[in-house]
Amino acid sequence: MRQLTLDKLAELSLKGMQKALEEQTAPAMEAMPFEDRLLLLLDAEEFHRKERSLEWRLKAAGLRQNARLEELDVRASRTLDRSLLATMASCRWLKEKRNLILTGPCGIGKTFLACALARKACEHQYSARHYRLPRLLAELRLARGQGTITTKFAALARVDLLILDDWLLAPLELAERRDVLELLDDRYDKRSVIICTQLPVENWHAAIGDPTLADAILDRLVHNAYKLPLDGESMRKAKGLNRNALRNEEAEHG
């Protein structure tokens, strides 16, 4: 009967319950009331489904780094606003359809923080997607040439949290400005955006180039955004120095 039950659970794709039942072999388990054992199986199935769902959302997000907020370096030299970080970790800002702007020099950890917040969003059952802005603009240009641009914009509009990394790393062409405006207009007051950039917000208008389009883009992106400037020494440089020091120490000790 036990094996028949396991086979039936497998047939119904109740893998969490199947695994939990296989582990219910201790004598103490045999003595438990049926309802208690059933509740344990149901809890196991629920946990399994949540883990599978999280795996799927993280895979779809395409995050550049496997980052977690618990691993974040909160040293004072990086001027992290811890109260704002706690607000971000709660994901309440996603429910409020707010944006987040991360600014700071190269290597300071903007992408790490964005990916960590995206993972937290996935854990709260939001969808997320990471893009470098130059690559996204190239994909939009290709979609326009293939006649699938409407489908592409619609798919992007459905993502709860969109990360735009390397924002305004290079000047935008006219068609790119229009694509950025279309993208942000679809999301305004509906979905959230994280911007990662080395360029201070006050320089964005000039960097976008066209005053009219710049006004429209900034209106949809900046005014409802939390701003989190990061400062301090490059984390990539620090990691490089740590690796070199470790190699030197290993060499000294043969």
C-alpha angles and dihedrals in degrees: 000000000000092000091046089053092050091049091050092050090051091048090052091047091241091145096158092055091043093055093044092051090050087055094048094093103114117110089239089061091053089055095052120103115262093246092054093051091047091052090053090052092049091049089051091051092049092050091048092052093048091051092049091047091050091050090052094049092048091049091050090048093064092208116192092219134035091230132165128191089229088065094050116125104231097184113155091238089073091057093226113178099226095192091053090046089055089052090051092049091055090060089221088128089062091055088050091050092237127155131227126216117200114191132176145106125304115287096016093121105264094136092045092053093045091051091046091053090047090053090050088051090052090051087055089053097256120135120238139185131191123210136168101228094231091054093046091051089051090052091050091049090051092047090051090052091049094047094244099106094113091054091047093052091046092053092049091048091059094058111101095211123026120188115205107193126188089026112195091355087148133018115279123238119226094260090048092052089053092048091051090050091049091049094050094042089057090053102039110122089352108068138012133251132199115205120200114191145147090215117092114238092244089064096051097087093058092041093055089057107204108083095209096048091041090056091050094047095047092046091058096041114031109037096065095036133112110227122216114178115194124205138175140068121342110268090211090055092048091050090049091052091048092051091048091049090050092050091049091050091050090049092051092052093045 
